[in-house]
Every structure is written in structure tokens, then in C-alpha cells.
């Protein structure tokens, strides 16, 4: 499990993104993602979990980099959930 903090461009909110990569086969990865936000001292899950399938990457690190890019793009364009 890997996590990073992300602050959307149009918001002062800080989100915590968890990514769980799984290697499907040589050079092919799937990841499951969840986004959390701290609110009133509680950790809240925002929206449904997201599955990204078929990420072509030579290593887990490359997979995580690509997943971060896709997740940020989905958040910024309200494709995963509305902020």
C-alpha cells in the first residue's frame, strides 16, 4: 500500500490517496485507490473506491507514478467524485 497527499487546484483541501498496486503479468499492473479527508478529527472516505486496470509499467514505481497522474487528472476533472 502506498499513499500520498494531494491538494486539488481549486481547493484548499488536503486529500490522502491510498494506492494498492497488483502486478497482473509482466509489465501490466492494476491498482485500487481510495481517497480520504480529515474532517472533525475523523478520517472520511470520499466517494467509491476506484480501480485502474491495465497500467503498462516496467516496475511498481512506474505504475505508482502513472496511477498518481491518472488519479490527479480524475480529481481535477470531477470524473471520480465531486469536490
N, CA, C and O atoms as a CHARMM CRD file, in Angstrom:
* protein
*
  332
    1    1 UNK  N      0.84700  -1.16800   0.00000 PROA 1      0.00000
    2    1 UNK  CA     0.00000   0.00000   0.00000 PROA 1      0.00000
    3    1 UNK  C      0.90300   1.24500   0.00000 PROA 1      0.00000
    4    1 UNK  O      1.86700   1.33600   0.76000 PROA 1      0.00000
    5    2 UNK  N      0.56800   2.16800  -0.85000 PROA 2      0.00000
    6    2 UNK  CA     1.30500   3.41500  -0.98600 PROA 2      0.00000
    7    2 UNK  C      0.30400   4.54900  -0.79800 PROA 2      0.00000
    8    2 UNK  O     -0.83600   4.43500  -1.24800 PROA 2      0.00000
    9    3 UNK  N      0.69300   5.62500  -0.15400 PROA 3      0.00000
   10    3 UNK  CA    -0.21900   6.76300  -0.02300 PROA 3      0.00000
   11    3 UNK  C      0.53700   8.06600  -0.26200 PROA 3      0.00000
   12    3 UNK  O      1.74400   8.16600  -0.04400 PROA 3      0.00000
   13    4 UNK  N     -0.22400   9.05700  -0.71700 PROA 4      0.00000
   14    4 UNK  CA     0.33400  10.39300  -0.90200 PROA 4      0.00000
   15    4 UNK  C     -0.75200  11.41300  -0.62900 PROA 4      0.00000
   16    4 UNK  O     -1.94200  11.10200  -0.67600 PROA 4      0.00000
   17    5 UNK  N     -0.32800  12.64400  -0.34300 PROA 5      0.00000
   18    5 UNK  CA    -1.29000  13.72000  -0.12600 PROA 5      0.00000
   19    5 UNK  C     -1.44100  14.51100  -1.41300 PROA 5      0.00000
   20    5 UNK  O     -0.48100  14.73500  -2.15100 PROA 5      0.00000
   21    6 UNK  N     -2.67400  14.92500  -1.65900 PROA 6      0.00000
   22    6 UNK  CA    -2.97000  15.67600  -2.87500 PROA 6      0.00000
   23    6 UNK  C     -3.88400  16.83200  -2.52300 PROA 6      0.00000
   24    6 UNK  O     -4.87400  16.66300  -1.81100 PROA 6      0.00000
   25    7 UNK  N     -3.54700  18.00400  -3.02500 PROA 7      0.00000
   26    7 UNK  CA    -4.37500  19.18700  -2.81600 PROA 7      0.00000
   27    7 UNK  C     -4.88900  19.65700  -4.17400 PROA 7      0.00000
   28    7 UNK  O     -4.11400  20.16600  -4.98400 PROA 7      0.00000
   29    8 UNK  N     -6.18600  19.49200  -4.43300 PROA 8      0.00000
   30    8 UNK  CA    -6.73500  19.90400  -5.72400 PROA 8      0.00000
   31    8 UNK  C     -6.50500  21.39000  -5.99600 PROA 8      0.00000
   32    8 UNK  O     -6.49600  22.20600  -5.07500 PROA 8      0.00000
   33    9 UNK  N     -6.31900  21.72700  -7.27300 PROA 9      0.00000
   34    9 UNK  CA    -6.00400  23.10200  -7.66500 PROA 9      0.00000
   35    9 UNK  C     -7.02900  24.11700  -7.20800 PROA 9      0.00000
   36    9 UNK  O     -6.65800  25.21400  -6.79100 PROA 9      0.00000
   37   10 UNK  N     -8.29500  23.78700  -7.27300 PROA 10     0.00000
   38   10 UNK  CA    -9.33400  24.75300  -6.97000 PROA 10     0.00000
   39   10 UNK  C     -9.81000  24.67800  -5.51800 PROA 10     0.00000
   40   10 UNK  O    -10.88900  25.17500  -5.19700 PROA 10     0.00000
   41   11 UNK  N     -9.02700  24.06900  -4.65000 PROA 11     0.00000
   42   11 UNK  CA    -9.46100  23.85100  -3.28200 PROA 11     0.00000
   43   11 UNK  C     -8.28600  23.96600  -2.31500 PROA 11     0.00000
   44   11 UNK  O     -7.13400  23.74400  -2.68900 PROA 11     0.00000
   45   12 UNK  N     -8.59000  24.30900  -1.08900 PROA 12     0.00000
   46   12 UNK  CA    -7.55500  24.33200  -0.04800 PROA 12     0.00000
   47   12 UNK  C     -7.55300  23.01100   0.72400 PROA 12     0.00000
   48   12 UNK  O     -6.81600  22.85600   1.69800 PROA 12     0.00000
   49   13 UNK  N     -8.36600  22.07900   0.29100 PROA 13     0.00000
   50   13 UNK  CA    -8.45900  20.78200   0.94600 PROA 13     0.00000
   51   13 UNK  C     -7.20700  19.95100   0.69500 PROA 13     0.00000
   52   13 UNK  O     -6.56300  20.07000  -0.34700 PROA 13     0.00000
   53   14 UNK  N     -6.87800  19.11600   1.65800 PROA 14     0.00000
   54   14 UNK  CA    -5.77100  18.16900   1.50900 PROA 14     0.00000
   55   14 UNK  C     -6.35600  16.77300   1.59500 PROA 14     0.00000
   56   14 UNK  O     -6.95900  16.39900   2.60100 PROA 14     0.00000
   57   15 UNK  N     -6.17400  16.01700   0.54200 PROA 15     0.00000
   58   15 UNK  CA    -6.71100  14.66600   0.45700 PROA 15     0.00000
   59   15 UNK  C     -5.58400  13.65900   0.60900 PROA 15     0.00000
   60   15 UNK  O     -4.45900  13.90500   0.17400 PROA 15     0.00000
   61   16 UNK  N     -5.88300  12.54000   1.21900 PROA 16     0.00000
   62   16 UNK  CA    -4.91800  11.44600   1.30300 PROA 16     0.00000
   63   16 UNK  C     -5.37300  10.35300   0.35200 PROA 16     0.00000
   64   16 UNK  O     -6.48700   9.84100   0.46400 PROA 16     0.00000
   65   17 UNK  N     -4.50700  10.00200  -0.57800 PROA 17     0.00000
   66   17 UNK  CA    -4.82000   8.99700  -1.58800 PROA 17     0.00000
   67   17 UNK  C     -4.04100   7.72700  -1.27100 PROA 17     0.00000
   68   17 UNK  O     -2.81900   7.75900  -1.12400 PROA 17     0.00000
   69   18 UNK  N     -4.75300   6.61300  -1.16800 PROA 18     0.00000
   70   18 UNK  CA    -4.11900   5.30700  -0.96400 PROA 18     0.00000
   71   18 UNK  C     -4.17500   4.53200  -2.26900 PROA 18     0.00000
   72   18 UNK  O     -5.21800   4.46100  -2.91900 PROA 18     0.00000
   73   19 UNK  N     -3.04500   3.95300  -2.64300 PROA 19     0.00000
   74   19 UNK  CA    -2.94800   3.16000  -3.87000 PROA 19     0.00000
   75   19 UNK  C     -2.41400   1.77500  -3.50300 PROA 19     0.00000
   76   19 UNK  O     -1.39500   1.64100  -2.82700 PROA 19     0.00000
   77   20 UNK  N     -3.12700   0.75600  -3.96500 PROA 20     0.00000
   78   20 UNK  CA    -2.71500  -0.62300  -3.72300 PROA 20     0.00000
   79   20 UNK  C     -2.44700  -1.28400  -5.08000 PROA 20     0.00000
   80   20 UNK  O     -3.38200  -1.73500  -5.74100 PROA 20     0.00000
   81   21 UNK  N     -1.16800  -1.34400  -5.50100 PROA 21     0.00000
   82   21 UNK  CA    -0.84800  -1.91700  -6.81300 PROA 21     0.00000
   83   21 UNK  C     -0.77900  -3.44900  -6.78000 PROA 21     0.00000
   84   21 UNK  O     -0.36700  -4.05200  -5.78900 PROA 21     0.00000
   85   22 UNK  N     -1.19300  -4.04700  -7.88300 PROA 22     0.00000
   86   22 UNK  CA    -1.10000  -5.50400  -8.06500 PROA 22     0.00000
   87   22 UNK  C     -0.58200  -5.77500  -9.46700 PROA 22     0.00000
   88   22 UNK  O     -1.12300  -5.26900 -10.45000 PROA 22     0.00000
   89   23 UNK  N      0.47000  -6.57700  -9.54800 PROA 23     0.00000
   90   23 UNK  CA     1.00600  -6.91500 -10.86600 PROA 23     0.00000
   91   23 UNK  C      0.15800  -8.03000 -11.47400 PROA 23     0.00000
   92   23 UNK  O      0.01900  -9.10700 -10.89500 PROA 23     0.00000
   93   24 UNK  N     -0.40200  -7.75600 -12.64200 PROA 24     0.00000
   94   24 UNK  CA    -1.26600  -8.71500 -13.34100 PROA 24     0.00000
   95   24 UNK  C     -0.42500  -9.70300 -14.14400 PROA 24     0.00000
   96   24 UNK  O     -0.76600 -10.88100 -14.24500 PROA 24     0.00000
   97   25 UNK  N      0.65100  -9.22600 -14.70000 PROA 25     0.00000
   98   25 UNK  CA     1.55400 -10.03500 -15.50500 PROA 25     0.00000
   99   25 UNK  C      2.77500  -9.18700 -15.80500 PROA 25     0.00000
  100   25 UNK  O      2.85500  -8.04900 -15.34400 PROA 25     0.00000
  101   26 UNK  N      3.72100  -9.70400 -16.55900 PROA 26     0.00000
  102   26 UNK  CA     4.90800  -8.91900 -16.87400 PROA 26     0.00000
  103   26 UNK  C      4.54000  -7.58500 -17.54700 PROA 26     0.00000
  104   26 UNK  O      3.92200  -7.56200 -18.61100 PROA 26     0.00000
  105   27 UNK  N      4.93000  -6.49300 -16.91100 PROA 27     0.00000
  106   27 UNK  CA     4.71200  -5.16500 -17.48700 PROA 27     0.00000
  107   27 UNK  C      3.28400  -4.65400 -17.42000 PROA 27     0.00000
  108   27 UNK  O      2.98100  -3.62800 -18.02900 PROA 27     0.00000
  109   28 UNK  N      2.38900  -5.33500 -16.69800 PROA 28     0.00000
  110   28 UNK  CA     0.99200  -4.91400 -16.62400 PROA 28     0.00000
  111   28 UNK  C      0.53100  -4.90000 -15.16600 PROA 28     0.00000
  112   28 UNK  O      0.73600  -5.86000 -14.42300 PROA 28     0.00000
  113   29 UNK  N     -0.09700  -3.78400 -14.77500 PROA 29     0.00000
  114   29 UNK  CA    -0.49200  -3.57300 -13.38900 PROA 29     0.00000
  115   29 UNK  C     -1.94400  -3.13000 -13.28900 PROA 29     0.00000
  116   29 UNK  O     -2.48800  -2.52700 -14.21400 PROA 29     0.00000
  117   30 UNK  N     -2.55900  -3.43600 -12.16100 PROA 30     0.00000
  118   30 UNK  CA    -3.85900  -2.91100 -11.76400 PROA 30     0.00000
  119   30 UNK  C     -3.66300  -2.23500 -10.41500 PROA 30     0.00000
  120   30 UNK  O     -2.82400  -2.66500  -9.62300 PROA 30     0.00000
  121   31 UNK  N     -4.42100  -1.19300 -10.14900 PROA 31     0.00000
  122   31 UNK  CA    -4.34600  -0.54600  -8.83900 PROA 31     0.00000
  123   31 UNK  C     -5.76100  -0.27000  -8.32400 PROA 31     0.00000
  124   31 UNK  O     -6.67100   0.04000  -9.09200 PROA 31     0.00000
  125   32 UNK  N     -5.91500  -0.38900  -7.03400 PROA 32     0.00000
  126   32 UNK  CA    -7.13500   0.01000  -6.34400 PROA 32     0.00000
  127   32 UNK  C     -6.79500   1.26300  -5.54300 PROA 32     0.00000
  128   32 UNK  O     -5.75600   1.32800  -4.88600 PROA 32     0.00000
  129   33 UNK  N     -7.67400   2.24600  -5.60300 PROA 33     0.00000
  130   33 UNK  CA    -7.39900   3.54200  -4.98400 PROA 33     0.00000
  131   33 UNK  C     -8.56200   3.96900  -4.09500 PROA 33     0.00000
  132   33 UNK  O     -9.72400   3.68500  -4.38700 PROA 33     0.00000
  133   34 UNK  N     -8.23300   4.65100  -3.01400 PROA 34     0.00000
  134   34 UNK  CA    -9.22200   5.25500  -2.12300 PROA 34     0.00000
  135   34 UNK  C     -8.72900   6.64500  -1.75800 PROA 34     0.00000
  136   34 UNK  O     -7.52700   6.87900  -1.64000 PROA 34     0.00000
  137   35 UNK  N     -9.66900   7.56000  -1.57900 PROA 35     0.00000
  138   35 UNK  CA    -9.32700   8.92300  -1.17100 PROA 35     0.00000
  139   35 UNK  C     -9.99500   9.20900   0.16200 PROA 35     0.00000
  140   35 UNK  O    -11.18000   8.93700   0.35500 PROA 35     0.00000
  141   36 UNK  N     -9.21300   9.76000   1.07300 PROA 36     0.00000
  142   36 UNK  CA    -9.69600  10.11200   2.39900 PROA 36     0.00000
  143   36 UNK  C     -9.45500  11.59600   2.65300 PROA 36     0.00000
  144   36 UNK  O     -8.59300  12.22400   2.03900 PROA 36     0.00000
  145   37 UNK  N    -10.25400  12.14000   3.58900 PROA 37     0.00000
  146   37 UNK  CA   -10.06400  13.51800   4.03200 PROA 37     0.00000
  147   37 UNK  C    -10.30400  13.55500   5.53900 PROA 37     0.00000
  148   37 UNK  O    -11.20400  12.88600   6.04700 PROA 37     0.00000
  149   38 UNK  N     -9.49700  14.33600   6.24800 PROA 38     0.00000
  150   38 UNK  CA    -9.69700  14.53800   7.67400 PROA 38     0.00000
  151   38 UNK  C    -10.77800  15.59400   7.86800 PROA 38     0.00000
  152   38 UNK  O    -10.70800  16.67100   7.27700 PROA 38     0.00000
  153   39 UNK  N    -11.77000  15.29100   8.68600 PROA 39     0.00000
  154   39 UNK  CA   -12.84000  16.23800   8.97500 PROA 39     0.00000
  155   39 UNK  C    -13.30200  16.02500  10.41000 PROA 39     0.00000
  156   39 UNK  O    -13.72300  14.92900  10.78000 PROA 39     0.00000
  157   40 UNK  N    -13.22000  17.06400  11.20200 PROA 40     0.00000
  158   40 UNK  CA   -13.61400  16.99100  12.61400 PROA 40     0.00000
  159   40 UNK  C    -12.91300  15.84600  13.33700 PROA 40     0.00000
  160   40 UNK  O    -13.52000  15.14700  14.14800 PROA 40     0.00000
  161   41 UNK  N    -11.64500  15.66400  13.03900 PROA 41     0.00000
  162   41 UNK  CA   -10.85900  14.62900  13.70000 PROA 41     0.00000
  163   41 UNK  C    -11.14200  13.21700  13.21700 PROA 41     0.00000
  164   41 UNK  O    -10.61700  12.25600  13.77900 PROA 41     0.00000
  165   42 UNK  N    -11.95500  13.07800  12.19500 PROA 42     0.00000
  166   42 UNK  CA   -12.27300  11.76300  11.64900 PROA 42     0.00000
  167   42 UNK  C    -11.72000  11.63800  10.24100 PROA 42     0.00000
  168   42 UNK  O    -11.63300  12.62100   9.50500 PROA 42     0.00000
  169   43 UNK  N    -11.34900  10.43100   9.87800 PROA 43     0.00000
  170   43 UNK  CA   -10.85800  10.13700   8.52900 PROA 43     0.00000
  171   43 UNK  C    -12.03800   9.61900   7.70400 PROA 43     0.00000
  172   43 UNK  O    -12.55700   8.53300   7.96100 PROA 43     0.00000
  173   44 UNK  N    -12.45300  10.40600   6.71400 PROA 44     0.00000
  174   44 UNK  CA   -13.62500  10.07700   5.91400 PROA 44     0.00000
  175   44 UNK  C    -13.23300   9.59400   4.52500 PROA 44     0.00000
  176   44 UNK  O    -12.38300  10.19400   3.86700 PROA 44     0.00000
  177   45 UNK  N    -13.85500   8.50900   4.08700 PROA 45     0.00000
  178   45 UNK  CA   -13.66500   8.00900   2.73100 PROA 45     0.00000
  179   45 UNK  C    -14.52800   8.84700   1.79700 PROA 45     0.00000
  180   45 UNK  O    -15.73300   8.97600   2.01100 PROA 45     0.00000
  181   46 UNK  N    -13.91600   9.41900   0.76000 PROA 46     0.00000
  182   46 UNK  CA   -14.64500  10.23900  -0.19800 PROA 46     0.00000
  183   46 UNK  C    -14.95100   9.42100  -1.44200 PROA 46     0.00000
  184   46 UNK  O    -14.03800   8.92000  -2.09900 PROA 46     0.00000
  185   47 UNK  N    -16.19600   9.28600  -1.76000 PROA 47     0.00000
  186   47 UNK  CA   -16.57700   8.58400  -2.97700 PROA 47     0.00000
  187   47 UNK  C    -16.26500   7.11100  -2.91800 PROA 47     0.00000
  188   47 UNK  O    -15.76200   6.61100  -1.91200 PROA 47     0.00000
  189   48 UNK  N    -16.56400   6.41500  -4.00200 PROA 48     0.00000
  190   48 UNK  CA   -16.28700   4.98100  -4.06400 PROA 48     0.00000
  191   48 UNK  C    -14.80600   4.72200  -4.32300 PROA 48     0.00000
  192   48 UNK  O    -14.07200   5.60900  -4.76000 PROA 48     0.00000
  193   49 UNK  N    -14.38500   3.50200  -4.04700 PROA 49     0.00000
  194   49 UNK  CA   -13.02000   3.11100  -4.41000 PROA 49     0.00000
  195   49 UNK  C    -12.92200   3.11200  -5.93300 PROA 49     0.00000
  196   49 UNK  O    -13.90500   2.85500  -6.62800 PROA 49     0.00000
  197   50 UNK  N    -11.74800   3.39800  -6.43300 PROA 50     0.00000
  198   50 UNK  CA   -11.50500   3.44800  -7.87300 PROA 50     0.00000
  199   50 UNK  C    -10.52300   2.35200  -8.24700 PROA 50     0.00000
  200   50 UNK  O     -9.51000   2.16300  -7.57300 PROA 50     0.00000
  201   51 UNK  N    -10.81600   1.63800  -9.30700 PROA 51     0.00000
  202   51 UNK  CA    -9.89900   0.62400  -9.83300 PROA 51     0.00000
  203   51 UNK  C     -9.37400   1.11200 -11.17200 PROA 51     0.00000
  204   51 UNK  O    -10.14300   1.44900 -12.07100 PROA 51     0.00000
  205   52 UNK  N     -8.06900   1.14300 -11.28900 PROA 52     0.00000
  206   52 UNK  CA    -7.41800   1.45400 -12.56500 PROA 52     0.00000
  207   52 UNK  C     -6.82300   0.15400 -13.07500 PROA 52     0.00000
  208   52 UNK  O     -6.02600  -0.48500 -12.38900 PROA 52     0.00000
  209   53 UNK  N     -7.21000  -0.23100 -14.27300 PROA 53     0.00000
  210   53 UNK  CA    -6.77800  -1.50900 -14.83200 PROA 53     0.00000
  211   53 UNK  C     -5.86200  -1.30300 -16.03000 PROA 53     0.00000
  212   53 UNK  O     -5.98900  -0.33500 -16.78000 PROA 53     0.00000
  213   54 UNK  N     -4.95100  -2.22500 -16.18300 PROA 54     0.00000
  214   54 UNK  CA    -4.11500  -2.24800 -17.37200 PROA 54     0.00000
  215   54 UNK  C     -3.10400  -1.12500 -17.47800 PROA 54     0.00000
  216   54 UNK  O     -2.94000  -0.53800 -18.54800 PROA 54     0.00000
  217   55 UNK  N     -2.42300  -0.81600 -16.38400 PROA 55     0.00000
  218   55 UNK  CA    -1.36700   0.19500 -16.42800 PROA 55     0.00000
  219   55 UNK  C     -0.08500  -0.48400 -16.90100 PROA 55     0.00000
  220   55 UNK  O      0.43800  -1.38100 -16.24000 PROA 55     0.00000
  221   56 UNK  N      0.40400  -0.04700 -18.04000 PROA 56     0.00000
  222   56 UNK  CA     1.65300  -0.60300 -18.57500 PROA 56     0.00000
  223   56 UNK  C      2.82000   0.06200 -17.86100 PROA 56     0.00000
  224   56 UNK  O      2.99400   1.27800 -17.94200 PROA 56     0.00000
  225   57 UNK  N      3.61800  -0.73800 -17.16100 PROA 57     0.00000
  226   57 UNK  CA     4.76000  -0.20900 -16.41900 PROA 57     0.00000
  227   57 UNK  C      5.76600  -1.32900 -16.18300 PROA 57     0.00000
  228   57 UNK  O      5.39100  -2.47400 -15.92900 PROA 57     0.00000
  229   58 UNK  N      7.03100  -0.98800 -16.26800 PROA 58     0.00000
  230   58 UNK  CA     8.09400  -1.96700 -16.08900 PROA 58     0.00000
  231   58 UNK  C      8.35400  -2.28600 -14.61800 PROA 58     0.00000
  232   58 UNK  O      8.94300  -3.31900 -14.30100 PROA 58     0.00000
  233   59 UNK  N      7.91500  -1.39800 -13.72000 PROA 59     0.00000
  234   59 UNK  CA     8.17600  -1.59600 -12.29400 PROA 59     0.00000
  235   59 UNK  C      7.01200  -1.05300 -11.47000 PROA 59     0.00000
  236   59 UNK  O      6.16300  -0.32200 -11.97900 PROA 59     0.00000
  237   60 UNK  N      6.98800  -1.41600 -10.20900 PROA 60     0.00000
  238   60 UNK  CA     5.95000  -0.89800  -9.31300 PROA 60     0.00000
  239   60 UNK  C      6.04400   0.62500  -9.20900 PROA 60     0.00000
  240   60 UNK  O      5.02100   1.30900  -9.16700 PROA 60     0.00000
  241   61 UNK  N      7.25700   1.15100  -9.16800 PROA 61     0.00000
  242   61 UNK  CA     7.44600   2.60500  -9.08300 PROA 61     0.00000
  243   61 UNK  C      6.85000   3.31200 -10.29500 PROA 61     0.00000
  244   61 UNK  O      6.19000   4.33900 -10.13700 PROA 61     0.00000
  245   62 UNK  N      7.06400   2.79400 -11.48800 PROA 62     0.00000
  246   62 UNK  CA     6.46600   3.37200 -12.70000 PROA 62     0.00000
  247   62 UNK  C      4.94300   3.29400 -12.64500 PROA 62     0.00000
  248   62 UNK  O      4.25300   4.23000 -13.04800 PROA 62     0.00000
  249   63 UNK  N      4.43000   2.19300 -12.15200 PROA 63     0.00000
  250   63 UNK  CA     2.99000   2.01700 -12.01200 PROA 63     0.00000
  251   63 UNK  C      2.42600   3.07400 -11.06500 PROA 63     0.00000
  252   63 UNK  O      1.41100   3.69900 -11.37300 PROA 63     0.00000
  253   64 UNK  N      3.06900   3.27900  -9.92400 PROA 64     0.00000
  254   64 UNK  CA     2.60600   4.27100  -8.95000 PROA 64     0.00000
  255   64 UNK  C      2.64000   5.67600  -9.53700 PROA 64     0.00000
  256   64 UNK  O      1.72500   6.46800  -9.31400 PROA 64     0.00000
  257   65 UNK  N      3.69700   5.98600 -10.29000 PROA 65     0.00000
  258   65 UNK  CA     3.78700   7.30700 -10.92800 PROA 65     0.00000
  259   65 UNK  C      2.63000   7.52600 -11.90000 PROA 65     0.00000
  260   65 UNK  O      2.00800   8.58800 -11.89600 PROA 65     0.00000
  261   66 UNK  N      2.34200   6.53500 -12.72400 PROA 66     0.00000
  262   66 UNK  CA     1.24900   6.65000 -13.69200 PROA 66     0.00000
  263   66 UNK  C     -0.09600   6.73200 -12.97800 PROA 66     0.00000
  264   66 UNK  O     -0.96500   7.50300 -13.38400 PROA 66     0.00000
  265   67 UNK  N     -0.27400   5.94400 -11.91700 PROA 67     0.00000
  266   67 UNK  CA    -1.52400   5.97700 -11.15600 PROA 67     0.00000
  267   67 UNK  C     -1.74100   7.36100 -10.53800 PROA 67     0.00000
  268   67 UNK  O     -2.85800   7.87800 -10.56500 PROA 67     0.00000
  269   68 UNK  N     -0.69200   7.96200  -9.98500 PROA 68     0.00000
  270   68 UNK  CA    -0.80100   9.31400  -9.41000 PROA 68     0.00000
  271   68 UNK  C     -1.26700  10.32200 -10.45800 PROA 68     0.00000
  272   68 UNK  O     -2.12800  11.15700 -10.18200 PROA 68     0.00000
  273   69 UNK  N     -0.70500  10.24200 -11.64400 PROA 69     0.00000
  274   69 UNK  CA    -1.08100  11.16100 -12.72700 PROA 69     0.00000
  275   69 UNK  C     -2.55300  10.98000 -13.09800 PROA 69     0.00000
  276   69 UNK  O     -3.28700  11.95900 -13.23200 PROA 69     0.00000
  277   70 UNK  N     -2.98100   9.72800 -13.26300 PROA 70     0.00000
  278   70 UNK  CA    -4.38200   9.45800 -13.63600 PROA 70     0.00000
  279   70 UNK  C     -5.35200   9.89100 -12.53900 PROA 70     0.00000
  280   70 UNK  O     -6.40200  10.46500 -12.82500 PROA 70     0.00000
  281   71 UNK  N     -5.00000   9.61800 -11.29200 PROA 71     0.00000
  282   71 UNK  CA    -5.86700   9.97600 -10.16600 PROA 71     0.00000
  283   71 UNK  C     -6.01100  11.48800 -10.06800 PROA 71     0.00000
  284   71 UNK  O     -7.12000  11.99800  -9.91100 PROA 71     0.00000
  285   72 UNK  N     -4.89700  12.20600 -10.16000 PROA 72     0.00000
  286   72 UNK  CA    -4.95100  13.67700 -10.09400 PROA 72     0.00000
  287   72 UNK  C     -5.81900  14.22900 -11.21000 PROA 72     0.00000
  288   72 UNK  O     -6.61000  15.14400 -10.98300 PROA 72     0.00000
  289   73 UNK  N     -5.68400  13.68900 -12.40300 PROA 73     0.00000
  290   73 UNK  CA    -6.48400  14.14800 -13.53700 PROA 73     0.00000
  291   73 UNK  C     -7.96800  13.86700 -13.29500 PROA 73     0.00000
  292   73 UNK  O     -8.81400  14.71400 -13.58100 PROA 73     0.00000
  293   74 UNK  N     -8.28300  12.68800 -12.77300 PROA 74     0.00000
  294   74 UNK  CA    -9.68000  12.35200 -12.48100 PROA 74     0.00000
  295   74 UNK  C    -10.26600  13.28400 -11.42000 PROA 74     0.00000
  296   74 UNK  O    -11.41900  13.70200 -11.53400 PROA 74     0.00000
  297   75 UNK  N     -9.49000  13.61100 -10.39800 PROA 75     0.00000
  298   75 UNK  CA    -9.96800  14.51800  -9.34800 PROA 75     0.00000
  299   75 UNK  C    -10.19800  15.91000  -9.92100 PROA 75     0.00000
  300   75 UNK  O    -11.24200  16.51800  -9.68600 PROA 75     0.00000
  301   76 UNK  N     -9.23100  16.41100 -10.66700 PROA 76     0.00000
  302   76 UNK  CA    -9.32800  17.77100 -11.20300 PROA 76     0.00000
  303   76 UNK  C    -10.49600  17.93700 -12.17100 PROA 76     0.00000
  304   76 UNK  O    -11.04400  19.03100 -12.29700 PROA 76     0.00000
  305   77 UNK  N    -10.87600  16.87000 -12.84800 PROA 77     0.00000
  306   77 UNK  CA   -11.95700  16.95000 -13.83200 PROA 77     0.00000
  307   77 UNK  C    -13.26200  16.30700 -13.33900 PROA 77     0.00000
  308   77 UNK  O    -14.15400  16.00100 -14.13000 PROA 77     0.00000
  309   78 UNK  N    -13.35200  16.10900 -12.02200 PROA 78     0.00000
  310   78 UNK  CA   -14.57300  15.58500 -11.38100 PROA 78     0.00000
  311   78 UNK  C    -15.07300  14.28300 -12.00200 PROA 78     0.00000
  312   78 UNK  O    -16.28100  14.05600 -12.07200 PROA 78     0.00000
  313   79 UNK  N    -14.15800  13.42800 -12.45200 PROA 79     0.00000
  314   79 UNK  CA   -14.57600  12.15800 -13.04700 PROA 79     0.00000
  315   79 UNK  C    -14.75600  11.06300 -11.99200 PROA 79     0.00000
  316   79 UNK  O    -15.46100  10.08200 -12.23100 PROA 79     0.00000
  317   80 UNK  N    -14.13600  11.22300 -10.85100 PROA 80     0.00000
  318   80 UNK  CA   -14.22900  10.20200  -9.81600 PROA 80     0.00000
  319   80 UNK  C    -15.34300  10.55600  -8.84000 PROA 80     0.00000
  320   80 UNK  O    -16.20300   9.72900  -8.53400 PROA 80     0.00000
  321   81 UNK  N    -15.31900  11.79500  -8.35400 PROA 81     0.00000
  322   81 UNK  CA   -16.34300  12.30200  -7.45100 PROA 81     0.00000
  323   81 UNK  C    -16.26100  13.82700  -7.46300 PROA 81     0.00000
  324   81 UNK  O    -15.24800  14.38900  -7.87800 PROA 81     0.00000
  325   82 UNK  N    -17.30700  14.49400  -7.01500 PROA 82     0.00000
  326   82 UNK  CA   -17.35100  15.95200  -6.96200 PROA 82     0.00000
  327   82 UNK  C    -16.74600  16.43000  -5.64600 PROA 82     0.00000
  328   82 UNK  O    -17.07100  15.91000  -4.57900 PROA 82     0.00000
  329   83 UNK  N    -15.86200  17.42500  -5.73000 PROA 83     0.00000
  330   83 UNK  CA   -15.32500  18.01100  -4.50400 PROA 83     0.00000
  331   83 UNK  C    -16.30000  18.98500  -3.91000 PROA 83     0.00000
  332   83 UNK  O    -16.02100  19.58100  -2.87000 PROA 83     0.00000
